[in-house]
Amino acid sequence: MATSGIRTNAGSEWSFYHVEQANLDLVVANLLEKCLDRRLRVVIRAADETLQRLDGALWTAREESFLPHGLVGAEEVHQPILLSPTGDPRNGARVALLLDGCDAFEAPFERCLVVFEGNDAEARAAARDQYRRAISRGDAARYFQQTGDGGWAERSAAKNSSGEG
């Protein structure tokens, strides 16, 4: 992940995670752990229902620890992970984790992580659209599909830009 300061969204790096096997909340927790390990603040943008579910899930994602986070309105500037329906990086986030078809094309993020479930046709269509928009803007975009063993395989951009995935 990039380590420079906040910049405009042009030139952002987009990573798309097509969840096939695992629980979406667990995938989100794993991605958040990696961001925190790199000392990156994150804003999660999603529908209110998803944010409420994640608020509970992030406290119990790991038996031995929790992922420090808060909902908008809970001392945003102090939250390493901020759950927000608007995606406003009030916590100084350089990374946006996007769920439920939400985007971040107008916000100043270095990285945008789009996570979607493969069995959700609307989510897949929204991710395809985001991928195409990111590429058309000149942003870097990578597409990962979950493998049978729960790992990730990067698919080629040529296949994904044709609408597969």
Secondary structure as UniProt FT lines:
FT   TURN            10..11
FT   STRAND          13..19
FT   HELIX           24..37
FT   TURN            38..39
FT   STRAND          42..45
FT   HELIX           48..60
FT   TURN            63..64
FT   STRAND          70..71
FT   TURN            72..73
FT   HELIX           76..78
FT   STRAND          81..84
FT   TURN            90..91
FT   STRAND          95..98
FT   TURN            100..101
FT   TURN            105..106
FT   STRAND          111..117
FT   TURN            118..119
FT   HELIX           121..136
FT   TURN            137..138
FT   STRAND          140..146
FT   TURN            148..149
FT   STRAND          152..155
FT   HELIX           157..161
FT   TURN            162..163
//
